Structures are given as C-alpha cells and as structure tokens.
C-alpha cells in the first residue's frame, strides 16, 4: 500500500493516458538512464541537482510524480523539495525499475523529438485534420509530451515549416512518422514509442479502419469516422477541432480500456 507521499505503479498506470495524469519527472542519474534509456510514458528528464531551479516551472501545474531508479532517496528528496515549494508531489514506489519489471510500457528516449527552449516537442502536419492527424496529437499529449505543440499548415509547406521552425513532420509522405504499408501513422507511433498494450491496440484498429476506409476491420470504426467528419464540419479552426478531438479520443480510449464488455439495454416493460 502506498504511503502518504508515494504512489504505486498500479495507480499511476491508471492515470497515464487520461486528462488527469500527473506531471512525471524522471530524476535518474546518467548511469542509470544509460542502462535503460527509456521513460515512463509522459515523463521528462530533470536533474535532481537542479531541483531548486526547475521547481518554480511546475507551480500551478497538475500534481507531480518524481521517478528515480528505485524510488528511494532521489525521488523522495526531489518530491520533498517540490512540496516545500508549494507543489503537490509524490515519489513513485519502486521507481523506474519497479515500473519496468512489471512489463509496463516505456518510451525509448531517442524516439522523442528534440524539445524547444521551453521543453516542448513541436510537430507539424497538414491542415484540416480528420482522423490520423487528430489521433496522433492525442497520443502524443497523453503518452509522450503533455505540452506538445502542433502546427497545422498547407500540405505543400509541411516539410519547409518543419525545417525552419524545428518541428517534426508527421502524417505526410516520405517522413519517419507516417503510414507504413497497411499501418496508419497512429499505428506507427504506438509501435515506435513502445506503447503496445491491448487498449491502445484496440484503439489503433479503430483508427486504422476509419482512416484507411477499411471499416470492416472494426465495428466501432463507422462511429469514429462519423464523429471525426462531424467535428471537421463544426470547426474552421484546426486547433479548436483538436481540442474537441482530445475529448473524443479520451472517451474512445476509456471505452477500449475499461468498458468493452459493458452493454446498455433499454429496460423491459416489466422493469419499468
């Protein structure tokens, strides 16, 4: 059972991927990180030696979970420092080792694009998103970088904007983050980021079916397609559409994770 100032891997895993996920800070020393250069989904690396400098940047954000190698002195100390700075903070029980020993997903750090001066990843894709270009930003913000920035531009300008603004292009031809064979970009991101797990794989099938006009792959795909096309008609602003789409994918993900066996039946006349 977790102590007052710690959180278990089980509880944290239920929060990751949702809008209620805490801010995750990985303070492992370089040697431990080099031995396993992966991050718990959504985590950002910081040095525990500089906690006094980066603590103020977390003020006003969601609660913080600090992660070290074994969940001992480094995470306990950094979390205590954050708390004395007025920031709600807990240490992860068992640390990074405890998380990975239970075969939970971990993201290869070298797959995460370079961050900007404010610590954010920046991505660019074609304007007027429908399915893949909403699903991918949702995945990135929920499992890779909650602060990620997305630029929607004319299709012909995506690669040039990526070059000039230090952004990572996605869902266009001839770039790393794009369709591969029968897989859509969302599939590719799940695989490359090491996020394969039953809920996301089920959601990926829905996205692939709706995005590639193969609705027979998933009985839920027509609903996703209809909702996605409806959103695209409701919003002229791509960022407003993305904000609405985040809630849509939050709902589909929670269904994939928690409610696939649940049904809704209208009460019989006897039960009215």
Beta strands, then each sheet from edge to edge (+ up, - down):
strand 1: 6-7
strand 2: 23-26
strand 3: 38-40
strand 4: 43-45
strand 5: 64-67
strand 6: 89-92
strand 7: 106-108
strand 8: 122-126
strand 9: 149-153
strand 10: 168-169
sheet 1: 1+ 6+ 5+ 2+ 4+
sheet 2: 3+ 7-
sheet 3: 9+ 8+ 10+
end
